[in-house]
């Protein structure tokens, strides 16, 4: 990628914000999901919002992670690279599994047991703990939103092996290929993976059990990130075509989301055609949106300011803390009779502000910044 890292950093915080928009929407969708509380009736707008963001957001995270990984791999010694990944990924993952995962599963226990007040919580604390334990072990120790870090750890191992054996990033030069040829290759590979998934979009794994189709799917984008680092000509092409790619993304979004309507209608004679169209259009949509965002941010957002800097530096902390925070807000607001759009705005705003404030006033001023942020330098 171009040596202007401001665009990359801005992509990181933008993807973090979009992920917050997604998770804040979950209890308000029409097609109910696995969440502690679900509002009835939901609003179709949130289904569309989640589908569109979900179609590319984790792929973007893995591209950015691959880009960062290869930079550090060639900048540091292998032992320093290992220590860096241990500190920045493995340790936060383990602590998250020990603290955040039980907290989130506890929310499900509280919801299932219909605990509505603090007094109810205190009086039933033993039952809640036992119910939470049962949920954890009956679901193969779910790792909730921390699955991203889990897959990253596995990807780092695969990347090192591939790089040591094949020198992959040195042999593959994206500058020699037109972006649309690369798009076709990626779409074919990811569509093939999706044919082995339960639904016509990528399921996120939520336990330690590796789901091979999604693992391969996300690893493709991680490796794409590793070879984008020196693809200046390739990225320049995306900069010039981001508007066209954006228009194509909108067209593919309409096709992909329209096909989802027929997901359960297996009795229709044209079901195989719709399934094929839904999967292929979703795969193309993913890559076109990624091309659009990479081109857009390198073209228009190659700068930084204090707000961008804070959002970027706090993005890792926000990734860890936002889900348990917004779930708690959803549960609190569930008892209040107000419009779900207002609930959405409140839960999103309060949870996001909490993440930013705790990072700014606590994390970056303490040892935590060494693991999930950027510590202030002593002048």
C-alpha positions as CSV (number, residue, x, y, z in Angstrom):
1,X,0.0,0.0,0.0
2,X,1.0,3.6,-0.3
3,X,3.4,4.8,2.4
4,X,0.8,7.2,3.7
5,X,-0.3,5.3,6.8
6,X,-3.0,7.9,7.8
7,X,-5.4,6.3,5.3
8,X,-4.8,2.9,6.9
9,X,-5.3,4.3,10.4
10,X,-8.4,6.0,9.3
11,X,-9.7,2.8,7.8
12,X,-9.1,1.1,11.2
13,X,-11.1,3.5,13.2
14,X,-13.9,3.7,10.6
15,X,-14.2,-0.1,10.6
16,X,-14.4,0.1,14.4
17,X,-17.2,2.6,14.3
18,X,-19.1,0.6,11.7
19,X,-18.8,-2.5,13.9
20,X,-20.3,-0.5,16.8
21,X,-23.3,0.5,14.5
22,X,-23.8,-3.1,13.7
23,X,-23.8,-4.5,17.2
24,X,-26.0,-1.7,18.5
25,X,-28.6,-2.7,15.9
26,X,-28.9,-6.4,16.8
27,X,-31.9,-6.5,19.2
28,X,-33.9,-4.2,16.9
29,X,-33.9,-6.3,13.8
30,X,-37.0,-8.2,12.4
31,X,-35.2,-11.5,11.9
32,X,-34.4,-12.2,15.5
33,X,-30.8,-13.1,16.5
34,X,-28.9,-14.6,19.3
35,X,-28.8,-11.7,21.8
36,X,-29.8,-11.3,25.4
37,X,-32.9,-9.3,24.5
38,X,-34.8,-8.8,21.3
39,X,-37.4,-6.0,20.7
40,X,-40.7,-6.9,19.1
41,X,-41.6,-5.7,16.6
42,X,-38.2,-4.9,15.0
43,X,-37.4,-2.5,12.2
44,X,-36.4,-3.7,8.8
45,X,-34.0,-0.8,8.5
46,X,-31.7,-2.5,11.0
47,X,-31.7,-5.8,9.1
48,X,-30.5,-4.0,6.0
49,X,-27.9,-2.0,8.0
50,X,-26.5,-5.2,9.6
51,X,-26.5,-7.1,6.3
52,X,-24.6,-4.4,4.5
53,X,-22.0,-3.8,7.2
54,X,-21.6,-7.5,7.9
55,X,-21.0,-8.1,4.2
56,X,-17.5,-6.6,4.4
57,X,-16.5,-5.4,7.9
58,X,-14.7,-8.5,9.2
59,X,-13.0,-8.9,5.9
60,X,-11.7,-5.4,6.2
61,X,-10.5,-6.0,9.7
62,X,-8.5,-9.0,8.5
63,X,-7.0,-7.1,5.5
64,X,-5.8,-4.4,7.9
65,X,-4.5,-7.1,10.3
66,X,-2.6,-8.8,7.5
67,X,-1.1,-5.5,6.4
68,X,0.0,-4.7,9.9
69,X,1.3,-8.2,10.5
70,X,3.7,-8.3,7.5
71,X,5.0,-4.8,8.3
72,X,6.0,-6.0,11.8
73,X,7.2,-9.4,10.5
74,X,9.9,-7.8,8.3
75,X,10.6,-4.9,10.7
76,X,11.3,-7.2,13.8
77,X,13.2,-10.3,14.4
78,X,11.1,-13.5,14.7
79,X,11.4,-13.5,18.5
80,X,10.4,-9.8,18.7
81,X,7.5,-10.4,16.4
82,X,6.4,-13.3,18.5
83,X,6.6,-11.3,21.7
84,X,4.8,-8.4,20.1
85,X,1.9,-10.6,19.0
86,X,1.8,-12.2,22.4
87,X,1.5,-8.8,24.1
88,X,-0.9,-7.2,21.6
89,X,-3.1,-10.2,20.7
90,X,-2.7,-13.4,22.8
91,X,-2.7,-11.8,26.2
92,X,-5.8,-9.6,25.5
93,X,-7.5,-12.6,24.1
94,X,-6.9,-14.8,27.2
95,X,-7.9,-12.0,29.6
96,X,-11.0,-11.3,27.4
97,X,-12.0,-15.0,27.6
98,X,-11.5,-15.0,31.3
99,X,-13.4,-11.7,32.0
100,X,-15.5,-10.4,29.1
101,X,-16.8,-13.8,27.9
102,X,-18.3,-14.8,31.3
103,X,-19.8,-11.3,31.7
104,X,-21.5,-11.5,28.3
105,X,-22.8,-15.1,28.9
106,X,-24.0,-13.8,32.3
107,X,-26.2,-11.3,30.4
108,X,-27.9,-14.2,28.7
109,X,-28.5,-16.0,32.0
110,X,-30.0,-12.8,33.5
111,X,-32.3,-12.5,30.4
112,X,-33.3,-16.1,30.4
113,X,-34.1,-16.1,34.2
114,X,-36.1,-12.9,33.8
115,X,-34.0,-10.9,36.3
116,X,-35.3,-7.3,36.2
117,X,-34.0,-5.5,39.2
118,X,-30.7,-5.3,41.2
119,X,-32.5,-6.9,44.2
120,X,-33.5,-9.9,42.0
121,X,-29.9,-10.1,40.8
122,X,-28.5,-10.1,44.4
123,X,-31.1,-12.6,45.6
124,X,-30.4,-15.0,42.8
125,X,-26.7,-14.6,42.3
126,X,-25.9,-18.3,43.0
127,X,-28.5,-19.4,40.4
128,X,-27.2,-16.9,37.9
129,X,-23.6,-18.1,38.3
130,X,-24.6,-21.8,37.9
131,X,-26.7,-21.0,34.9
132,X,-23.9,-19.0,33.3
133,X,-21.5,-22.0,33.9
134,X,-24.0,-24.3,32.2
135,X,-24.3,-22.0,29.2
136,X,-20.6,-21.7,28.8
137,X,-19.8,-25.4,28.8
138,X,-23.0,-26.4,26.9
139,X,-21.9,-24.1,24.1
140,X,-18.3,-25.4,23.8
141,X,-16.9,-22.4,25.7
142,X,-18.1,-19.5,23.5
143,X,-15.5,-16.8,22.8
144,X,-18.2,-14.3,21.6
145,X,-16.8,-11.3,19.8
146,X,-13.2,-12.4,20.7
147,X,-13.3,-15.0,17.9
148,X,-11.5,-12.3,15.7
149,X,-8.4,-12.5,18.0
150,X,-8.6,-16.3,18.1
151,X,-8.5,-16.5,14.3
152,X,-5.7,-13.9,14.2
153,X,-3.6,-16.1,16.4
154,X,-4.1,-19.0,14.1
155,X,-3.5,-16.9,11.0
156,X,-0.2,-15.6,12.4
157,X,1.0,-19.2,12.7
158,X,-0.2,-20.1,9.2
159,X,1.4,-16.9,7.8
160,X,4.8,-17.5,9.4
161,X,4.8,-21.1,8.0
162,X,3.8,-19.9,4.5
163,X,6.2,-17.0,4.5
164,X,9.1,-19.2,5.7
165,X,8.4,-21.9,3.1
166,X,7.2,-20.0,0.1
167,X,8.2,-16.3,0.7
168,X,4.6,-15.6,-0.4
169,X,4.6,-11.8,0.1
170,X,7.9,-11.4,-1.9
171,X,6.8,-13.6,-4.8
172,X,3.2,-12.2,-5.3
173,X,3.2,-8.7,-6.7
174,X,-0.3,-7.2,-7.0
175,X,1.1,-4.4,-9.2
176,X,1.3,-7.0,-12.0
177,X,-2.4,-7.7,-11.9
178,X,-5.5,-5.7,-12.7
179,X,-7.7,-5.2,-9.6
180,X,-10.7,-6.9,-11.4
181,X,-8.7,-10.0,-12.1
182,X,-7.8,-10.2,-8.4
183,X,-11.5,-9.5,-7.6
184,X,-12.6,-12.5,-9.7
185,X,-10.1,-14.8,-8.1
186,X,-11.1,-13.8,-4.6
187,X,-14.8,-14.0,-5.5
188,X,-14.4,-17.6,-6.8
189,X,-12.5,-18.7,-3.7
190,X,-14.9,-17.0,-1.2
191,X,-18.0,-18.2,-3.1
192,X,-16.7,-21.7,-2.9
193,X,-16.3,-21.3,0.8
194,X,-19.8,-19.9,1.2
195,X,-21.4,-22.9,-0.5
196,X,-20.3,-24.9,2.5
197,X,-21.7,-22.5,5.0
198,X,-25.1,-22.6,6.7
199,X,-26.4,-19.3,5.2
200,X,-25.8,-17.2,2.2
201,X,-23.4,-14.9,4.0
202,X,-20.4,-15.6,6.2
203,X,-21.1,-17.0,9.6
204,X,-18.9,-15.8,12.4
205,X,-17.5,-18.6,14.5
206,X,-18.3,-18.1,18.2
207,X,-16.4,-20.9,19.9
208,X,-13.0,-22.6,20.0
209,X,-14.2,-25.0,17.3
210,X,-12.7,-23.8,14.0
211,X,-15.2,-23.7,11.2
212,X,-13.1,-24.5,8.1
213,X,-15.2,-22.6,5.5
214,X,-15.1,-19.3,7.5
215,X,-11.5,-19.9,8.5
216,X,-10.4,-20.2,4.8
217,X,-12.6,-17.3,3.8
218,X,-11.1,-14.9,6.3
219,X,-7.6,-16.2,5.8
220,X,-7.9,-15.2,2.1
221,X,-8.4,-11.6,3.1
222,X,-5.7,-11.7,5.8
223,X,-3.2,-12.9,3.1
224,X,-4.5,-10.2,0.7
225,X,-3.6,-7.6,3.4
226,X,0.0,-9.0,3.6
227,X,0.6,-8.5,-0.2
228,X,-1.1,-5.1,-0.3
229,X,1.8,-3.5,1.5
230,X,4.0,-2.9,-1.6
231,X,1.1,-2.7,-4.1
232,X,1.4,1.0,-4.8
233,X,0.3,0.8,-8.4
234,X,-2.6,-1.5,-7.4
235,X,-3.8,0.9,-4.8
236,X,-3.5,3.9,-7.2
237,X,-5.8,2.1,-9.5
238,X,-8.4,1.7,-6.7
239,X,-8.0,5.4,-5.9
240,X,-9.0,6.3,-9.4
241,X,-11.9,3.9,-9.5
242,X,-13.5,4.2,-6.1
243,X,-16.6,6.0,-7.4
244,X,-17.3,3.4,-10.0
245,X,-16.6,0.6,-7.5
246,X,-19.0,2.3,-5.1
247,X,-21.8,2.4,-7.6
248,X,-21.2,-1.3,-8.5
249,X,-21.3,-2.0,-4.7
250,X,-24.7,-0.5,-4.4
251,X,-26.0,-2.5,-7.3
252,X,-24.6,-5.7,-5.9
253,X,-26.0,-4.9,-2.5
254,X,-29.5,-4.7,-3.9
255,X,-29.1,-8.1,-5.7
256,X,-27.5,-9.8,-2.7
257,X,-30.0,-8.6,-0.1
258,X,-33.0,-9.4,-2.4
259,X,-31.8,-13.0,-2.7
260,X,-31.8,-13.4,1.1
261,X,-35.7,-13.3,1.0
262,X,-35.7,-16.7,-0.7
263,X,-33.3,-18.3,1.8
264,X,-36.0,-20.4,3.5
265,X,-38.1,-21.0,0.3
266,X,-36.3,-24.3,-0.6
267,X,-39.5,-25.5,-2.4
268,X,-39.2,-23.0,-5.2
269,X,-38.1,-24.6,-8.5
270,X,-35.6,-21.8,-9.1
271,X,-34.1,-22.0,-5.6
272,X,-30.6,-23.3,-6.8
273,X,-30.4,-20.3,-9.2
274,X,-31.3,-17.9,-6.4
275,X,-28.8,-19.5,-4.0
276,X,-26.0,-19.3,-6.6
277,X,-26.9,-15.7,-7.3
278,X,-27.1,-14.8,-3.6
279,X,-23.7,-16.3,-2.8
280,X,-21.8,-14.9,-5.8
281,X,-23.4,-11.5,-5.5
282,X,-22.4,-11.4,-1.8
283,X,-18.8,-12.4,-2.6
284,X,-18.6,-9.7,-5.3
285,X,-20.2,-7.2,-3.0
286,X,-17.6,-7.8,-0.3
287,X,-14.6,-7.2,-2.6
288,X,-16.2,-4.2,-4.4
289,X,-16.9,-2.5,-1.0
290,X,-13.4,-3.2,0.1
291,X,-12.0,-1.8,-3.1
292,X,-14.2,1.3,-2.7
293,X,-13.1,2.0,0.9
294,X,-9.4,1.4,0.2
295,X,-9.6,3.7,-2.8
296,X,-11.7,6.3,-1.0
297,X,-9.6,6.6,2.1
298,X,-6.3,6.7,0.1
299,X,-7.8,9.4,-2.1
300,X,-9.7,11.6,0.3
301,X,-8.6,10.7,3.9
302,X,-4.8,10.7,3.7
303,X,-4.6,13.0,6.7
304,X,-5.1,13.0,10.4
305,X,-6.4,15.3,13.2
306,X,-6.9,14.9,17.0
307,X,-10.3,13.3,16.6
308,X,-9.1,10.8,14.0
309,X,-6.1,10.1,16.2
310,X,-8.2,9.4,19.3
311,X,-10.6,7.2,17.4
312,X,-7.8,5.2,15.8
313,X,-5.8,4.8,19.1
314,X,-8.9,3.7,21.0
315,X,-10.2,1.3,18.3
316,X,-8.7,-1.8,19.9
317,X,-10.1,-0.9,23.3
318,X,-13.5,-0.1,21.7
319,X,-13.5,-3.5,20.0
320,X,-13.0,-5.3,23.3
321,X,-15.4,-3.2,25.5
322,X,-18.2,-2.1,23.2
323,X,-20.1,-5.4,22.9
324,X,-20.5,-6.0,26.7
325,X,-21.3,-2.3,27.1
326,X,-24.0,-2.1,24.5
327,X,-25.5,-5.4,25.6
328,X,-25.9,-3.9,29.1
329,X,-27.6,-0.8,27.6
330,X,-29.9,-3.0,25.6
331,X,-31.0,-4.8,28.7
332,X,-31.6,-1.6,30.6
333,X,-33.5,0.0,27.8
334,X,-35.6,-3.1,27.2
335,X,-37.7,-2.3,30.3
336,X,-38.5,1.2,29.0
337,X,-41.4,1.9,26.6
338,X,-39.9,4.2,24.0
339,X,-39.3,4.0,20.3
340,X,-36.7,1.5,19.3
341,X,-34.9,4.2,17.2
342,X,-34.4,6.2,20.3
343,X,-33.3,3.1,22.1
344,X,-30.8,2.5,19.4
345,X,-29.4,6.0,19.5
346,X,-29.1,6.0,23.3
347,X,-27.5,2.5,23.5
348,X,-25.0,3.3,20.7
349,X,-24.1,6.8,22.0
350,X,-23.7,5.9,25.7
351,X,-21.7,2.7,25.0
352,X,-19.4,4.3,22.4
353,X,-18.8,7.4,24.6
354,X,-18.0,5.0,27.5
355,X,-15.4,3.2,25.5
356,X,-13.8,6.4,24.3
357,X,-13.8,8.0,27.7
358,X,-12.4,5.0,29.5
359,X,-9.6,4.8,26.9
360,X,-8.8,8.5,27.0
361,X,-8.8,8.9,30.8
362,X,-7.7,5.5,32.0
363,X,-6.2,3.1,29.4
364,X,-3.7,5.4,27.6
365,X,-2.4,6.7,30.9
366,X,-1.7,3.3,32.3
367,X,0.1,0.0,31.5
368,X,-3.0,-1.1,29.6
369,X,-2.0,1.0,26.7
370,X,1.0,-1.3,26.1
371,X,-1.5,-4.1,25.3
372,X,-4.6,-2.4,23.8
373,X,-3.6,1.1,22.9
374,X,-0.9,3.7,22.5
375,X,0.7,5.0,25.7
376,X,1.4,8.7,26.1
377,X,5.1,9.4,25.6
378,X,7.0,11.2,28.4
379,X,8.3,14.5,27.1
